[in-house]
Amino acid sequence: MTLCSVFVKEFKIGLHPILKYYRDGTLHKRLMKLFMAIKAVDAKSAPGKLNVGEGLRTLKGQLLLRQFVFNPKLGIRQQLGNPQFNEEDFSLLWSDFDPSSTRFPNSATHFELQYLVLAYDSERTVFTTYTAAPVRRARKDGAEELELRTEKAIVKQKGVQYFLAIGLRFLEILGEEEYPLLGQKAVGIEILDVV
């Protein structure tokens, strides 16, 4: 249980650039439950020594993480579609990205999309977070091809797992003033893939 709680803590720190906008008092408990289930699918370790990192190396563990719902009120891929993922440089590409088809909450004028890659080194039990510059779009913006790349290049390393995460938050922008929306439909987070 201790190792699982440490993993959840480090995972949340890695996701901080997105999680800092998300308020949910149940998230820690739900993440603990998720990672306990992922730990349970570890087939390599001896009973009593099950490990979250080994559980995440299984297809079942990866599926559990991708299916985890951070915010059931805001599904990002349901609104923006599935991007194409380039395994060489970790970039994401939406060939037909259309902000006008997004369901904006009342009073929202813009949204901000944040892409992160969390690199998990299971030997050192540490996460490294790679961020892409946030992308803002207005309700009135039209369709485009949108590519997101991390600001720092990622060099794949053996034994390291990569979690592709995306965050979406809605804002009201009036002139030079910004007002982040705080409702349940204002911030979303999803794990797109585990590599």
Buried (B, 14 or more C-beta within 10 A) or exposed (E): EEBBBEBBEBBBEBBEBBBEBBEBEEBEEBBBBBBBBBBEBBEEEEEEEBBBBBBBBBEBBBEBBBEBEBBEEBBBEEBBEEBEEEEEEBBBBBEEBBBEEBEBBEEBBBBBBBBBBBBBBBEEBEBBBBBBEBBBBBEEBEEEEBBBBBEEEBEEEEEBBBBBBBBBBBBBEEEEEEEEBEBBBBBBBBBBBBB
